[in-house]
Amino acid sequence: MDIREEYLKFFESKQHTRVPSAPLVPDDATLLFNNAGMVPFKSIFTGEVPRPANPRATSCQTCIRAGGKHNDLENVGHTARHHTFFEMLGNFSFGDYFKEEAIAYAWEFITEVLHLDKDKLWVTVHESDDEAEAMWKKHIAAERIMRLGDKDNFWSMGDTGPCGPCSEIFYDQGAEHFTGPEDYMGGEGDRFLEIWNLVFMQYEVKEKGGQRVPLAHPSIDTGMGLERVVAIKEGALSNYGSSLFMPIIRKVEDMIGKEYIYASGASYRVIADHIRTTVFLLAQGVNFSNEGRGYVLRRILRRAVRHGYLLGFREPFMYKLVDTLVDIMGGEYEYLNTKANAVKEQIELEEARFFKTIESGIALFNMEMQNTKDAFSGEVAFKLYDTYGFPLDLTEDMLKEKNLSLDTAKFEELMSEQRKRAKAAWKGSGDDAVSGDFKALLEEFGENEFVGYETTHHASKVLSLLDENFIRVEALIKGQKGWVFLDVTPFYAQSGGQCGDAGELKEHAKVLDTKKFFGLNLSRIAVENELKVGDAVDAEVDISRNEITKHHSATHLLHAVLFDVLGEHISQAGSLVEANRLRFDFSHPKAVSEQELQEIEERVNVEIMRAIPAQTEVLPIEEAKKSGAKSQFGEKYGDEVRVVSFADASVEFCGGVHVENTANIGSFIITKESGVSAGVRRIEAVCGNTAYKYFCEQRALLKEAQGEVKNLDLLAGIHRLKSNIAELKSELKEAQESAKVEIKTDAINGVTVVVDELPSGDIKEKIDELKNQNDKLCAMLFQVKGDKVLIAAGVKGCEAKAGDWIKKIAPILGGGGGGRPDFAQAGGKDASKLPEAKEEAMKFITEVLG
């Protein structure tokens, strides 16, 4: 039975609209990932957006709980139910049906579609919810209904907002399997397994600590865990024993050659869980990084790799599980199939990076364990994090297995010091980098008006001035630098990768840069004539804006072309747009080939030559998404978004400034392709005037090279030089062959013995040559280099040891050295003692062989 499909079909038959799973990265800035089935509908429940035409919906939402408030990471592998990635089946009513229908639908699906044994089902309701209990009595015996308090059976979205009582459905997995002290209905054991939670959203709290006010339109939010229900239907007592996980575990068994045993198999379970999270995040455009969602992704993979290390893996293995996962889930999530190869390459690269340091890190961990009695050193934990790439929770996970705590205070102290160092060195912009009373400015004036889309010149008024320390002042005098806050500004503030505008306040100040702080558009200025609060000024954007727009529009064209040339897995991972260059970072598992770069460059230039006019419009975000416009990963958007399009060539969410027509860009030249981090590549390029300057520089370089080879045909000149070099090398080799020194040899008890000086050539290569020519050999060669002497010894097929020989002779020449029994080398400082050294060398080896 395909439970996922049966559930969605069932609720479609109850007039629910099937809604596809929303991306794991939500639009909600308060959440790291979508962590529940209701998250995509949050704005409907809160009333921020109108209810849809059909107030009933059903979905199977992919969810992740691996960071922030909702974090199950440390329990994964050690319990039967916790996962970082899971699927939540849900049905929702937006002010339509309420408790009675929700209860009836749940009972019908569980008993008539899933055919679960009614005698194994139990229900909980909130202790105050007489209404729900009465409704449940129509379906289940009263003695199998329990009342619980707020802790278990009351749900709220937060301190304020919608809330209401819950009703949970439990399945009894059998007393014969679970005999622990918590294995009773209402206990913490696994015998009574919660499979479905029905939230009756009937109240609203309007202010923190306020009263619960009845909602005008009570709603329903339910969630049923797919993994739990699949396990029950398949008779598995753990989610990991079901068909969603066991093929992955079996694959790990095959690769490592060790049988999975449940009692000791936590590492198998961690790997099976974490490969799901890793693949889904990568397939949806999240990349490995050291911050935000990318850091969560990185630590999940590294936690899995560390458990693989415990099983015996010593090289990348997680990427080999991708195909197995795609076999299980690719039918429902088609994008897993299309992005599988790119995902495998990204995982293998990241695994390889971690495997380079994991052994050293674990050795450090084990060494510190010998000195640990109660709490593990915070300093060592920080070193594991900072030097060896061990996320803190990975170290904590290792300590948990040994029932030890961590000196977190010391760890946090060191982390804090590192953040301060990073902040001191930081030269970026934004709210995190500043001090000063910007909120007071916001309350006093509100956000200023930006007119830079329409014009680069405007008559404005100075509302406020700040000095370089962001302290409000009444005036700035000649020679001072500071910040100006205009009522209306044509200057674009740095955002979305585009640099801030420069320009001037005519007869008053040079505008050096423009940035946003708490929504306020401020320009950094160098004052030329005194500027006061209240002054009227003539604000004009610098001509460099023209070049910025060219590079920004070219970035959009590049993004679209990359998607076509390299594949649909491409997603933006950062960008920089300036007057003289552009930089674009994107997810891609390997270097872009020269042939691909040529195609990318050519196609961008074709779009430029098409002279496509730009079109800009502000749309409701849902309408913008439906238009196919690309959004920038990690950006937060409001209810309305600005969409910039160049016909069929590019459509993107963007707040930046652009050319009116692609022909204005002029030309596009890629100057560099490089790697930024595992799975992220970077293309740098130039346009417009900078592209012309780049061409001039390359032309000058070409002429200089032609002059050096004395040939207008540069390639012909290079070929001639290469031919000359080859001839000279050949002549040199012949000269060396003819000048080969005859080496003097002796024989002692069947062993060829060589003790001689080599005037030229490589003494190590000469010893290798002698070894190839003799079955039994003892050779020591000397070579004088100025006042110094090089010594090498080689032994083959006899009892002598080259290392001992060198140690005996090198001191005579004022040096030292050593090596293996078959080869050793040393250096000496006194070439005058060479005759003595040669005599002693022969004497020593004669005694050894005699």
N, C-alpha and C positions, 0 to 999 in steps of 0.2 A: 504494500500500500504506500502510495506517495502522500504522506500525511500533510506535507506543505500544500500540495495542490488540492487535496480533499478539503482542507480547512478553508482555503480561499473560495473554492467552488460552493461550499456550503453557505458561506455568508453572502456570496453573490446571489444565491437563491433566496436570501432574505433581504434583497434589494440594497445590498451594500456595494459601493463602487470599489473595485480592486485597484489599489494604489501600489505602484512598484516601490521596492526598497529605495529609500533615499540614500545619498552618499554617506559614507562613514564620517566624513568631515562635515559638520553641520554649519548652517549659516549663523547659528546661535553663538555669539562671542563668549558666552559664559561656559561653554562646554568644549572639551578637548575633542571628544568624539560623540557620535550618536550612541547613547547608552541605554535607550529604551525605545519600545515601539511607538510611544506617544510623542517623542521629540519632534518629528516632522510636522506634527499637528499642534504644537505648543501655542503658536500664535493664534490659532483658531480658538482653542480653549480659553486663552486669556482675553479674547475679544479684540486683539490687535488687527486682525483681518476679518472680513465678513465670513459668515458661515457659507460653505459651498452650496450649490443648487441642490445636490443630494446630501442631506445631513448624516449619511451613513457611509462608513468607509471600512475597508479591511486590508490588511497588509501582512507581509512577512518581512520584517525589518532586520537587516544585518546590524549588529551592535558590537561595540567594544567597551570593555571595562578594564582599563589598564593604566589609569592615571587620574590624578585629581581626587575628588571626593568619592567617585565610584571606581574603586580599584580592587579587583579580585586577584591581582597578579600573584601575591605571595601564597595564596591558597591553591593555585593551579598545580595539579599533579599530586597534591597531598589529599585531596578530597575526591569524591565521586562526581561532584556536580559543578564545581567552579570552572569557569572558562574566561579567557581574555576576549575571545570572539564567540558570539552565539547568534542564533536567529530567534526573533521574538514574533510569534504569531499574534495578531491582535484584531479586535473589532471595536469600532468607535461610533459613538452617537454624539453628534453636536447639537444638543438641545432637542433631540427627537425622542426616541424611546428611552426608558429608564430601567429601573431595577428588575421589574417583573419580566420584561422581554430578555434582558441580558442574562438573567438566571435561567430562563427557559431555553434560550439558544445554547448556552454552555452545556446544560444537562443533555439536550438532544444530541449535540455533536459528540459528546463523550460516550454516551450510552448507545446511540443508534448508528453513528458513523464509525467511531473507533471501537465500539463494542467492548468497552471496558466493563469488568464485572461490577455491577452496582453494589454488591456486598463489600467491595474493597474501597469504596469511595467515602470520604468524610468532607465536611464543610466547616469553615469558621466564618463568623460574622462579628462585627463590632459589638461590644457589650451594650451599647445603647440602641442598636439597630433592630428593634422589634419587627419593623416592616420587612426587612430582608429575611429574618428568621421565619416569619410566617409564610413568605413566598417559597422558601426552600422546603418547608414541610409538605408542599404539594408534590415534591419529587423524591425526598429522602427522609428516612426515619428520624424523628426528633432526637433520639439518643446519639445520632451521628452528626449532630450540629453542635459546635462549641462556640462560646462567646469569649472573645479576647479583647484586650484593651488597646490604647492608642499605639503602643509600641509595635504590635503585630498587625493591627487591622485598622489603621487610619493613615491616609495618604495626603501629602501636601506638596505643592510644587516648590515651596520655599517659605520664608517667613511671612510673605504676603502672597495673594493670588488664590486661584481655585484650590479646593481641598475637599475631602469627603471620606466616609467610611469605606472599608474594603470587605470583600468576601473572597476567601481563598478555598480552592478545591484541592484535596489531598488524596493520594492513592496509597493504600496499604500494601507494601511489598512483601509482607509475610513475616510472622514471628519466627518462623523456622530459619530465616536468613539473618535476622537482626536481633541480638539479645543483649545489647548494651543498656546501661542505666538510663540513657536518654531516648531509648526507642519506644516511646509511648506517644499517643496523639497529643501534640502541643510541645513535645520535647525537642531537643536539638539533634537527635539521631536521624538516620537515613531510612528507618522503616516506613514512616509516614512521609511521603514525598509530595511537596507542593508542586502542582503542575499548572495551575491557572489562578490568576489574580484578577478579580473584577473590582474596579474602582468606581464607586458611585460618587461622581463629582457634583455635590449638591450645595456646597457653601463657597464663600469667598471671604478672605481676610484682607481688608483694605489697608491696614497699617500694622506694623510690627507690634505684636502683643494685643491687637484689637480683637473685637468680637467676630465670631463666625456669622456671616450674613447669608441667608438663603439666596441661591442663584435664581435668576428669573427663568433660565433655561438649563435645568440639570442635565448633565452629560455622562457618557459612559466611556471609560478607557480600560481595556482589558489587555492582558498579556499572558500567553501560554508558551512556555519554553519548548521549542521544537526538539532539542537534544534530549530532554527528559522524556518526552512522549514517545519518541522513536525508541529509546532504550526500553521503556515499559512494554511497548508493542512487540519488541523483539526478545523479550524475556531477559534482558541484561540488567544486572543489579547496579551497574555503574554506566554513566553516559559513555565512558571510554570503551565499554564492551559492545557498543552498537556499531552498525554498519557505517556510521558517520566518521568513526575513528579507527576501528580495527584494521582496515586496509593499510592505513598509514603506519600503525604499530607493526603490522606484519612485514611491511617494507623495511622498517628499521631493523627488525629481527633478521631479515635476509641479508641486509648490508653488513651488520656487525657480527652475525653468526652466533647470537646468544638468544635463548628463549625468553620471551616476556612472561614474567610471573607477577600477578597482580600485587601481591604483598610487598614486593621489592621493586616494583616497576614504575616508580614515580618519574624517573627520567624519561621513559618511553612516553608517558602521558604528557609531560611538559612539552616534549618535541611535537607530539601529535596536535596539541592545542596550538602551540606557537607558530607552526607552519601555516595554519589557517589564517591567523591574524596577519602574519608577515605578507603572505601572498595577496590577501584582499587589500591591504593598505597600499602595497606597491602597485597593484593593478589599478587602483583608483588615484594614483598620482602622488602619493606621499613618498618622499625620498629619505634615505638614511641621512641624519645630520646630528649635530650636537645641541640642538635646541628644539623646543616645542614638540610637535607631533613626530617629527623625524627622529628626535631623541628617544621617544617612547618606542618607536619602531626599532631603533638600533638596540635598545636594551632588551627588548623582547627576543630579538634574534640572538643576541649574545648570551642571554640566559639559556636559550635552547642549545647553543653551541657548547656551552659549559657542561650541560647535562649530557650532551653527546660525548664530550671528553671523558666524563665519568664512565660512560659505557665502553670507551676504548677508541673512539674516533680520533684520528690525528690529522685529518685533512678535511676540506669542505665536504659536507654530506647533505645538508638541509636542501640544497637546490635540487638534489635527486628525488625529493619527495613531491615536487611541484606537480609532476604528471599524475601521480596517484591522487592528489587532491583535486586536480582538474577532472579526473575521471569520476570522482564522487560528486562534485558540485558544478562542473562546467555546464551541465544541461540546464540548470536553473539560472546560472550567471554566465552568459555567453562571453562577456568581456574577459573572463579567465582564460578562455581558449585563445583569443586573439593576442593576449599579452603574455602568455605563458613563457615563451622563449626569452623575451626581454626581462621578465621577472626572474627567471633562472639565472641569467647572467648577472643581474644586480645582487642576488643573494650569494652567488659563488664569490663574487668580488669582496663583499662585506665579510663573509666567512673567512676568506683567505687573510684579510687584514687582521682579524681577531686571532686566528690560529697562530699568527706570528708572535703574539705576545702572551697568549693564554698560559703557556707552560711556565714562562718566567713569573707571571703573576701568581699562579697557583703555588709555585715554589716559595715565593715571598710570603704568601698567606700561610702555608704550612710551617715556615720558619717562625713566623710570629705566633702561631698556635702553640709552639713549645714554650713561649714566654707568657701565655695567657692563662690566667686563673679564673677571673670573673668576667671582665669586659675586654673585648678586643680593642687594640690600639686605634684611636681615631686618626693618628698620623699615618699609620700603615694603610688604613682604609682609604685615606685621601690619596696616598701614593698609588694605590691600586687603581683608583679612579682617574687620577691625573696623568699617570705615566703608562699604565697598562690597559686603560680603557675599560675597567670593570665598573659598570654602573653601581651605585651604592646599594640598590636593592639586590643586586647579584651577590655582593659581599654579605649582606644581611641574610640572604637565602642560604649561603654556605654556612653561616654561623647558626642559623636556625636548625640545620641538620645536626649540629653539635651542641644544641641547647645553650648557646652562649649569647650574651648581649654585646652591644657595640658602644664605645665611647662616642656617642653622637655629638656631644657638646664640642669636643675637640675637632671632630670632622667638620661641623658647621662653622667653627671659628676659622679653620683653614680655608673653607669654601668662601667665607665672607671676605677674607683677605684677598683671595684670588679675584673676587668680583670687584673689589675696590681697585685693584691693580688694573683690571680690564677697563673699568669705568674711567680711571685716570688717563688711560691711553686712548680712550674712545674719542673719535672726532666726528661722530655722526650727529644727527639732530633728532628732535622729537621730544615728547613729553617727559620721557625718562631721563633726559640729559640736562634738564634745566631746573632752576629754582626761581622764586619770584612769585608775585601775586597775580598770576594770569587769570585765576578764577574770579578775582575781584574785577579785573578788566572785562571779563566775559559778562559778569553780572551788571556792570555799569553800562557797557556799550552793546553787548551782544556780538555775534560774529560780524566781521566787516564784509562788504560786498566785493566779490571778485568779478571784474569785467574783462579780464584778459583774453577770453575767447573771442570777443567782438572787436577789441581795440588794444593797441599797445601804447596808447597815450591818453591820459585823463587828468582833469583838474580835480585835485583831492584836498582834503583837510587833515591836518595832523591831530588825531584824537589823543595820542599818548606817546611819550618817549621813554626809553629805558636805556640805562648805561650798559656797559659790557657784562656786568654782573646781574643783569636783568632787574635792576632796581629802578623804579619809576622816578623820573626827574622832570623838571619843568622845561629845561633847555639843554641843548648840546652845543658846545662852542667849536670853533675852527680847530681841526686837528684831533678832535675826539671821535671815537667810534661807539656805536650803540645800535639800538633797534628802534624803528619807527612803526607806529600802528596808524594806518590811514583809514578814513571812513569808507572810501572806495579805492580799490587798488587794481591796477592792470598787471601787477607782478604775480606770476605763478609761483606758488609755494612748493618746495620739493615734495614730491609724492609719487607713489607708484613706479619708482625707478627713475623718473625724470628729475633732473636737477632744477634748483630754484632759479628764477630770473635774476639777472643783474640789470643795471640801468642807471638812471639818475633822477633826482629831484632837482630840476633845473635851478641853477644859481644858489643851491643850498648844499647838496650832498651827492656823493656817488653811492649808488645801490650796489652792494657787493654780493648779496645773496638774499634769498627769500625762503622762509620756512614757516611751518605751522606749529603752534603750541596751543593745545586744548581747543582746537578749532579756529584759533585766531591766526590770520595771515599777517606776519611781521617781516619786514625787510631789514637786513643788517646794512648799516650805512657808515660812510666815512665823511664827516662833516667838513665842508669847505667854507661856508658862511653860517653864522649862528642860526640854529633852528629851534623854534619854540613850539610848545603845545598851543594849538589853535591856529597855527600858520596855514595859509592857503599855499599849496605847492602844485607845480606842474610835473606830474609823474610820467616818465617815459621809459619804456622797456628798451634794453640794449638791442642793437641789430643782431647780436648773436642768437636771439630768439629764432630767427629764420633758420639758422643751422640746427638748432635744437629740434625744431618741428620736423626737419628732414630726417634726422636720426630717429626720432620717435616713430614717425610713420613707417620708416624702413624696418623698424623693430617689429611692427605689426605684420608687415609682409613676410619678414623672415620667419616669424612664429608659424604663420599659415603654411609656408613652403616646407618648413621642417616637418610638420605634421604629415604632409603629402609624401615627402621623400623618404623620411626615416620610419614613419609608422604612427599609428594612433596612440601608442604608449607615451608619446611626447607630451610633457606638461611643463609649464613654466616654473622655474625654481629660483627666479630672481632676474633683475635687469638693472641696467644703468644707462641713462640717456643724457649725453652732454652735447655741447656745441661742436666738439671735434671728434666724437667717437660714440659708438654704442657697444654695449656688452649684454649678451643674452645667455642666461643659464637655463638648462633644460634637462629633464630626466632622459637618460640614454645610457645603456650599459657598457658601451665601448666607444673607442675613438671613432670619429667620423672620417671615413676614407677620403683620400684626395679626389677620387672620382665623384663621391657624393658632395664634397665641398664645391667642386666645379659646377655640378648640377644645381645646387642650392643657389650659388651666386648668380648663375645664368638665369634661373627662374625668377629670382627677385628683380633682376634688371628687366626682364620681360614685362613684369607687372608695372614697373616704373614707366616703361615705354608705352604701355597701353593708355597712359594719361587718364587714369580712373579718377573721377571727382570724389572727394570725401563727402560723406553724409553723416551728420551728427544728430541724434535724437535722444530725449530723455523718456524712458519707458518704465512702467511698473516692473519690478524685478522678475516676476513670474512670466510676464510677456517677453521680457528680454531673454530669459532662459530658453523659452520656446522658439525664439528666433534663431537659436543655434550659436549665439554669441559666446565666445570663449571668455571665461572669467579667470582672474589671476589667483593662483593657489595661495591661500593664507590671507587674502584680502577680505575685509568685512564690508558688506554693502547694505545700504538702507532699503527702504520700500521702493524707491525709485533709483534707477541707475542711468548713467550716460553711456550710450552705445555709439562707437565710432566704426563706420564701415566703409570699405572701398569695394563697392559692388560685390562680385562673387569672390574677390581675392582675399578679403579679410573682414571679419566682424568680431569686435571685442568690446567688453566692458572697459571703459577708460575715462579718467578724468583729466587727461593731459591735453596738450596743445599739438595740433597736427597741421600738415600742409593742406591746401585746398584741393590739390590734384597731385597724383603720384608723380607726374612729370616734373613737378617742382623739386623732387628729390635729386634729380640729375643722374647720379650713378651710385652704385653700391659695390664696395670691394671688401671681401673678407681678408683681414690681416692676420688672424690667428685662430686656431682651434686648440683647446686644451682641456684637461680634466680638472674639476674643482674638488670633487670628493667621489667616493664610491657611487657609481650610478648617475653622476651629474657631470655634464659636459658644458663647455663655454665656447661661444663664438664671439669674436670681436671683429668689428667692421667699421668702415668710414663711408661717409656720403658727402654730397655737395662739394663745398669748397675744400674740405679736408681731403676728399677723394682726389680732387684735382692736384692738391699739393703732394699727395702720396704718389700720384702718377709722375709728377715732376721729379720727385726724389728718385724714383725707380729709373726714370730716363737718364738722370745725371749719373746714377750708379752704373747703368749700362754703358754709357759713354766712357766712364773712367775705366771700366773693365776692358772695353775695346782698346783703349789706349795702352793698358798694361800688356795685352797680348799682341798689340801692334797689328790688329786685324779688324776690319769693319764687320766681318762675319765672326761674331763672338764664339759660336759653337765650333767653327772650323779652327779658331785659335786655340780653344780649350783642347780639342782633339789633338792638335799638333803638340801642345805642351805635354799631354798625357803620353803621347807616343815617344817624345824625347825622354821623359822620366822612365818609361819602360826600358828604353835602350840603355840608359845610364845604369839602371838597376841590374840589367843583364851583364853589362861590362864589369860592374862592381863584383858581381857574383863570380864571374870568370877569374877576376884578379885574385879574389879571396881563395878560390879553389887552387889556383896556381901557387899561391903563397902559403899553402897549408904546411904547418910545421910537423915534421916527423917526430912522433913521440917515442922515447926510449922505453923499452920494456924488458923485464927480467922474468924468470920463471923460478918459483920456489914451491917444491913439493906439488907440482902440477897446477899451481895457481899463477896466472899472469899478474905480474906486479909492475905498476907504473908509479914512479915518483919523479915528477919533472915540472918544468916551467912552461907555461903556454903564453907566448908573447902577444897573441891576438886571438880574437874570437871569444866565444862564450864557454867558460870552463865547465859549467853545468851541462851544456849541450855536448861537450866533448866527452864527459864522463858517460853520458847516456849512450853516445856512439860507441865507446869502448865496451860498455856492457853488452850492447847488441852484437859485438864482434867476438866476445869471449864467454865461455860457459862458466869459468871461474876467474874472478878478477878482484884485485885490491889496487885501487888507483887513487893517488893524491896529486892534484895539480895546483900550481901556484901561478898567480898573475900579478905583476907589479903595476900599480896605478899611482904614479907619482911617488910619494913617500909611503904609500900604503900597499898592503899585499892582500889579495883575495885568495882564500883557500877553499877547496872543495874536495871531498873524499867520497868514493863510491865503492861498495863491496857487493860481490855476487858469488853465490855458490860455495862459501867457505865459512869458517868459524869466526873470523875477524869481525869487529863492529866499527863501522865508520865513525860513530859518535865518540867512542873511546879514543880512536886514533886522532881525531881533531882536537879533543881536549888535551891530549899529550903534546901536540905540536904547536898549537896556536899560541900558548904563552911564550914560546921562544921568540916569536915575532912581536910580542907585546900586545897580544889580543886575546880573544876568547870566542867560544862558540860551541855548537853541538848539533845534535840532530838524531835521526833514526839510525838503526843498525845498518841499513842499506845505503843511506845517504846523509851527509852532514856537511855544513859549511861554516866558515868563520872569517874574521877579518883581522889583520895585523897592522901595527903602526910603524914597525922598524924593518924596512926592506933590506937594510945592511946585514941582517941576520939570516937572510934567505939560504946561503950555503949550509949554515949550521942546521937550519930547520929541515932541509932536504936530507942531510946526513942522518939526523935523528929519526926522520920519518921512515927511512929505509931500515934503520936498525930496529925500530919498534915492530914493524910489520914482519921482519925476518924472524924475530923472537916469537911472535904470535903464531906464524905459520910453521916454524920449525918444531 
